[in-house]
Amino acid sequence: MTVYVDDVRHTFGRMVMCHMWADTLDELHAMAAKCGLKREWFQEPPKASWCHYDVSLGVKARALYLGAELTDMFGPNDHEARRLGDDARRLRYAEARARRLDRMLAGD
């Protein structure tokens, strides 16, 4: 599993912010704790469109030092597409399995 930070640069007051997210929430919260982030800063739907922390460039540097992977500005979109792709594959498999079961029960 992996934690990621992107290279976007959003201003928030005098700070420059980017995003940190992970393959799992446990891993994300563990990295956030190591970086000194408060759990209350975690953003998730419906407040945000995806689960992440907004982090300063200093926190980004710490996360990278601790093993996070740097992505470009499209990293969050790529991550979400991969996650949804896995869900879609599982759904197709479950539907195909249900059709086979229906055929078996119908005696085909």
Order of alpha helices (4+ residues) and beta strands (2+ residues): beta-beta-beta-alpha-beta-beta-alpha-beta-alpha
